[in-house]
């Protein structure tokens, strides 16, 4: 928990590298039914 009303999620660095994500990329978090989906913005 970060602060009083926010949660933080950590993702293993191997997964970040496999996805090709880099520091500074913009991410989109969206809810689909009972799941959260995290995607990199296409223009990142």
MILO-635770 format. One record per residue (C-alpha): residue in three letters; residue number from 0; y, x, z. Coordinates in Angstrom, 3 decimals. Each point is the difference from the previous one (the first is absolute). Example, Ala and Ser with C-alpha at 12.3 -4.5 7.8 and 13.67 -1.06 7.14 Angstrom:
<rs>
R   resn   resi          y          x          z
R    ala      0     -4.500     12.300      7.800
R    ser      1      3.440      1.370     -0.660
</rs>
This chain:
<rs>
R   resn   resi          y          x          z
R    unk      0      0.000      0.000      0.000
R    unk      1      3.462      1.252     -0.888
R    unk      2      2.723     -1.558      2.100
R    unk      3     -0.566     -3.481      1.360
R    unk      4     -0.691     -1.992     -3.167
R    unk      5     -1.323      2.377     -2.655
R    unk      6     -3.403      1.503     -0.715
R    unk      7     -0.638      3.200     -1.949
R    unk      8     -3.116      0.682     -2.063
R    unk      9     -1.274      3.479     -0.754
R    unk     10     -1.959      0.757     -3.159
R    unk     11     -2.178      3.121     -0.247
R    unk     12      1.563      2.694     -2.191
R    unk     13     -3.134      0.147     -2.187
R    unk     14      0.513     -3.653     -0.929
R    unk     15      3.687      0.590     -0.745
R    unk     16     -0.921      2.903     -2.297
R    unk     17     -2.749     -2.012     -1.709
R    unk     18      2.532     -2.732     -0.746
R    unk     19      2.490      2.525     -1.367
R    unk     20      2.661     -1.097      2.466
R    unk     21      2.722      2.474      0.925
R    unk     22      2.628      0.321      2.691
R    unk     23      2.973     -2.180     -0.864
R    unk     24     -1.970     -2.555     -2.059
R    unk     25      1.063     -3.605      0.541
R    unk     26     -2.778     -2.283      1.175
R    unk     27     -0.420     -3.749     -0.172
R    unk     28     -1.818     -1.841      2.790
R    unk     29     -1.115     -3.514     -0.813
R    unk     30     -2.214     -2.511      1.704
R    unk     31     -2.931     -1.619     -1.793
R    unk     32     -1.764     -2.554      2.177
R    unk     33     -1.109      1.973      3.079
R    unk     34      0.551      3.470     -1.516
R    unk     35      2.918      2.359     -0.443
R    unk     36      0.151      1.834     -3.310
R    unk     37      1.968      3.236     -0.281
R    unk     38      0.975      1.181     -3.480
R    unk     39      2.294      2.644     -1.403
R    unk     40      2.925     -1.419     -1.950
R    unk     41     -0.571      0.578     -3.727
R    unk     42      3.291      1.905     -0.399
R    unk     43     -0.772      2.448      2.837
</rs>
